[in-house]
């Protein structure tokens, strides 16, 4: 009697295990699939987000020397080379069919799903520039934008497609008629070939066709490269450099009433002071008077703050003695607000103070 009971218990356990497999196996396989999908989503986010921030630190307005991509396309062209294998960790930047952007498939190591920009509906990083952002309808402002404005609203988009290489469309078909996944692909046919020949159908159940399209990654930013091209390095009394040209354009603009009213009055004022023997004749304002002595020209002094060097200072001779002044807002007397803000952002990505915690 006891042996029969034990055999019956073992038989019941076997039946329970068999029935539980109907749930456990699909759940286990889908857990692997979702883990791969999560990593692919993060890869697509990285490509779009890093590209949009690259436009804030690269001078895309200048013609690069010896580069394959020119102008605005320079940044996104290099990014597409970096992320043609979907991530930034295994790049060799090899050219030709053997490189990651060619027929090489050694970046496809996933067990369950494989992401690829070649899937129908996918799109590598693409960015556009809208130059009309920030227009105010003011002639002085518009003339500056026409002359120097190279930025605007930049939008970047990216979308990855994924194909299934493990999940069966049906699991235990004799017990269920519900499709569980899109069509399974054969790795032997080639990941890239499968992606290029893939089919996507906008099926509400998510099982038609053989391509899963991840959500669009969209980022945008308003930026301009004018202050990010070269270090401004202007000595007192000189009129040169990109920064000086921009200040001069606004200073002398015809719609700047302060400048138009001041020009002749400044010359007359200095001339009367010379006639009254209050100023030396050598101080007369002429076309050769350098900035700093000529109020009709802006006077600028600035030095770049280089790593490892002391705070930039300018030595000015005043009334027969030399005086030192900070000429960068990086260190503004005893208030180092800009420097402190920079340090508070931390050393890691986007201000994260500890690696891989944000």
Secondary structure, 3 states (H helix, E strand, C coil): CHHHHHHHHHHHHHHHHHHHHHHHHHHHHHHHHHHHHHHHHHHHHHHHHHHHHHCCCCCCCCCCCCCCCCCCHHHHHHHHHHHHHCCCCCCCCCCCCCCCCCCCCCCCCCCCEEEECCCCCCEEEEEEEECCCCCCCCHHHHHHHHHHCCCEEEEEEEECEEEECCCCCCCCCCCCCCCCCCCECCHHHCHHHHHHCCCECCCCCCCCECCEECCCEEEEEEECCCCCCCCCCECCCCCCCHHHHHHHHHHCCCCCHHHHHHHHHHHHHHHHHHHCCCCCHHHCCCCCCCECCECCCCCCCECCCCCCCCCCEEEEEECCEEEEEECCCCCECCECHHHHHHHHCCCCHHHCCCCCCC
